[in-house]
Amino acid sequence: MIIIIIIMEDNYIPEEKKKYFVNDRVLNAINKKFVSLPNYEKKATNEYLHQVIDGILEKMKEGAFFKKVFKRILFVGSYYKGTKIGVPEEFDINIIIKLPINYEFVEIELCEHPGFIKIYSGLKQNELTCDVKTDRVLKSLLDQDMYIDQKKFRGWMEGILSNTIQKLPLIKNKYLFNIQNTIYMIRITKSGPAFTFEVELPNGKTINVDLVPVLEFSKSVPFINYNLVFKKQNWLAVPKCFQTNFKIRHSCWRACFYEQEKEILSKNGQIKPIIRLMKKLRDTENWKNIASYYIETIALRQLLYNKNFGNISYTLSFMEMLTYMHTTLINKYLPYYWNKELNLLCNLNPEEITNISNRLGRIINKIYTSIKDDPYIIAFYILNPEEYKELVSELNKEPLETKDDEKNLCMIL
């Protein structure tokens, strides 16, 4: 199979149309009113979230091996990248584990599947830690060739989490967790490498917390495409397998560069509002197959190949990203930022991709043909009918063009 890679240049928006995308007032208003997270919502939810996670971890540490290998937690996902939209109700937390092995002897190897790696423990069958209890658990996490087995690793963590929660009082199908006289009701589910806690907060709201055990490394990864320098050098190995070659897939881990991606986005602050607007458009159009990470990856790749992306008008950057997304869907090919051999769209239904691509193409064409006479045309597609009506009514209270519109970008970092 031959894959054609198209790199978008910074001039693929028709020159005669660019002048209509220099005013950011409409998109600023959308981002502020319908996309950005209210500070009071974030503060209240964060307080409850930290209390629950700290309480669960303290109970998990009652196990000697977990207490020994637990290093720290890392809050990840779009909420902590600053690209989340809507009410903060879904959270991703990595539990970073440091196994009792000499990491200087650990070897990171390429897996046959792009974007994945194998982790050789550096241990031999008869050369472990000399602590019987520790060795027993450590051996249970390795395969016969002394590679760390991600399925066994994930199963070990699931066992700890299950035992921790099952010690709590059970009321119907939920567990009662009393932390300093604050009551939380918890239900647990499992999906892939994540162990999900559905937590009812004292204020009546419900949040979902995905806990994922990961390993952290500072060794270089063989497949990285770009020679970039980051403040955060460590990367993560996530126990997530792929659906090919059953014999070896449990020894392959997904390499994750969350902190590096977060750093790139932080250095390019204008990109975050654009990503949030793209996600809002996706949700309005009900494109459920377009994952948030796909949108963030499109933005990261734009920063690589489009020298003006994020340095021009907010609205023009949004249109350039929209157009790049359209080209990506046409080709059914979105390279993973860290390894272009991995196509993030490879498991999606081709027909569904085509349907979304066709719809997006019609949206782009309609914006191009209408923007001269209709300054709200982009808002028409990003928002639902009620939101659109509210926005137009509010912005029509004063003149659409104001003296400093182009300078007053709403940067919510």
HELIX and SHEET records of a PDB file:
HELIX    1   1 GLU A   15  LYS A   18  1                                   4    
HELIX    2   2 LYS A   19  PHE A   21  5                                   3    
HELIX    3   3 ARG A   25  ILE A   30  1                                   6    
HELIX    4   4 ASN A   31  VAL A   35  3                                   5    
HELIX    5   5 ASN A   39  MET A   60  1                                  22    
HELIX    6   6 ALA A   64  VAL A   69  1                                   6    
HELIX    7   7 SER A   78  LYS A   81  1                                   4    
HELIX    8   8 TYR A  103  PHE A  105  5                                   3    
HELIX    9   9 VAL A  132  SER A  140  1                                   9    
HELIX   10  10 GLN A  150  GLN A  166  1                                  17    
HELIX   11  11 ARG A  249  SER A  251  5                                   3    
HELIX   12  12 TYR A  258  LYS A  267  1                                  10    
HELIX   13  13 ILE A  271  GLU A  285  1                                  15    
HELIX   14  14 SER A  292  TYR A  305  1                                  14    
HELIX   15  15 TYR A  314  ASN A  331  1                                  18    
HELIX   16  16 PRO A  350  SER A  370  1                                  21    
HELIX   17  17 ILE A  377  ILE A  382  1                                   6    
HELIX   18  18 PRO A  385  LEU A  395  1                                  11    
SHEET    1   A 7 PHE A  70  VAL A  76  0                                        
SHEET    2   A 7 GLU A  90  ILE A  97 -1                                        
SHEET    3   A 7 THR A 206  PHE A 217  1                                        
SHEET    4   A 7 ALA A 194  GLU A 200 -1                                        
SHEET    5   A 7 THR A 182  SER A 191 -1                                        
SHEET    6   A 7 LYS A 174  ILE A 179 -1                                        
SHEET    7   A 7 LEU A 170  ILE A 171 -1                                        
SHEET    1   B 7 PHE A  70  VAL A  76  0                                        
SHEET    2   B 7 GLU A  90  ILE A  97 -1                                        
SHEET    3   B 7 THR A 206  PHE A 217  1                                        
SHEET    4   B 7 TRP A 235  VAL A 238 -1                                        
SHEET    5   B 7 CYS A 252  CYS A 256 -1                                        
SHEET    6   B 7 PHE A 116  TYR A 120 -1                                        
SHEET    7   B 7 GLU A 107  LEU A 110 -1                                        
SHEET    1   C 2 PRO A 335  TYR A 336  0                                        
SHEET    2   C 2 ASN A 339  ASN A 343 -1                                        
END                                                                             
